[in-house]
Amino acid sequence: MDISERASKLTPSLTLAVDAKAKAMKAEGVDVIGFGAGEPDFDTPEHIKAAAMGFLEAGFTKYTPSSGIPELRAAIADKLKADNDLDYEPSQIIVNCGAKHSCFNALLAVLNPGDEVLIPAPYWVSYPEMVKLAGGEPVIVPTTADNGYKLTPELFREYTSPLTKLVIINTPGNPTGSVYTENELAALAEVALDDDIYILSDEIYEKLIYDGAKHSSIASFSKEVYEHTLTVNGFSKPYAMTGWRLGYVAAPRNVAKAIDSLQSHSTSNATSFAQKGALAAYKGPQDCVVEMVAEYAKRRLRVIELLDDIGRIKYVKPRGAFYALLDISATGLDSVSFADKLLEQQKVAVVPGIAFGDDRTVRVSYAASLDQIETGLARLKKFVNS
Ligand SMILES: Cc1ncc(COP(=O)(O)O)c(C=O)c1O
């Protein structure tokens, strides 16, 4: 059977491949330290699980409206107002099967064939492939460690063409851990408005932020920016709910309607009782998030100390998410060779930066215990010095 042109253009996810290799080694009894995973190592908080289980037992197991249960959309609208100073009606919020799905549906709703989408690199592995699936052309904008791996207005202008339709901004960022300041976002918003470019603002790591950094939602800056922005967020990272598959997009009315239509003919609603769990996540106590963030913050500090001790590896201090992006250029290895050799020789799994559009780097995830961080980074030091 022939594969469609659309499917054959895709590159398989390297992050999942690394994870699979490390897991296979572990299954064979090898003592692998996994820094590859992009997911919290905590369990979902009990009150969230209890809410979903209660509704499951009570038979809340049928179709819901495809864009989500009204009470969850209302809770999301409240959250966006309280945390992000964003005014969305519940009808402008579409609940999807994970923020990945939210980004994909958002792109499907606004891109036409040939539309260019600016993606600052290093980028989250799925953005270029999603853009291609939606018929758009990914335009990769390389950023550097010198500007904290962030898009600048100058770079934004340089890569803009008459075909540019949208720019993706991910803050806090995966794999960089970079957090854009309010001023930096305002400067980017100005360029976007000048050229009538839409913004996909992926804010999934919003809550995982350290060292006094502050998260800003670009759509809150002005009515014009709001009208140009699709805001994506979700439950996977702040509430350790990766397997639940729940995210959402908040958008101008006509776009939300288009996403609702798309969704009603593809996945339909996100899982009924999982949505009740998400409702409990937003309506319930938030100390679970505070506790997890405090734990990530401790790990981050230890990662920074241990990386500084290695010395030969440069990196930009992460301010958000749970990743550190290491510049391995001093080793003379490309990112895949570095990651392969590190796994073979020292049994430490990291993700090669080529997956994120930057072959000079590898990504370390500190969604791992302090013990694993100590052991894994001691092994990394040995590897780098050998
Ligand atoms: C930047 C970014 N956006 C979106 C997602 C998707 O999250 P979800 O599990 O909600 O689909 C991820 C997951 O790794 C991510 O890193």
The ligand as an ORCA input file, in Angstrom:
! r2SCAN-3c Opt
* xyz 0 1
  C       6.127     22.711     24.423
  C       5.118     21.639     24.541
  N       3.877     21.883     24.111
  C       2.920     20.954     24.193
  C       3.188     19.704     24.720
  C       2.082     18.698     24.737
  O       1.572     18.400     25.971
  P       0.323     17.431     26.136
  O       0.797     16.261     26.936
  O      -0.688     18.247     26.883
  O      -0.155     17.034     24.790
  C       4.475     19.395     25.174
  C       4.784     18.055     25.693
  O       5.910     17.638     25.829
  C       5.462     20.392     25.105
  O       6.703     20.162     25.529
*
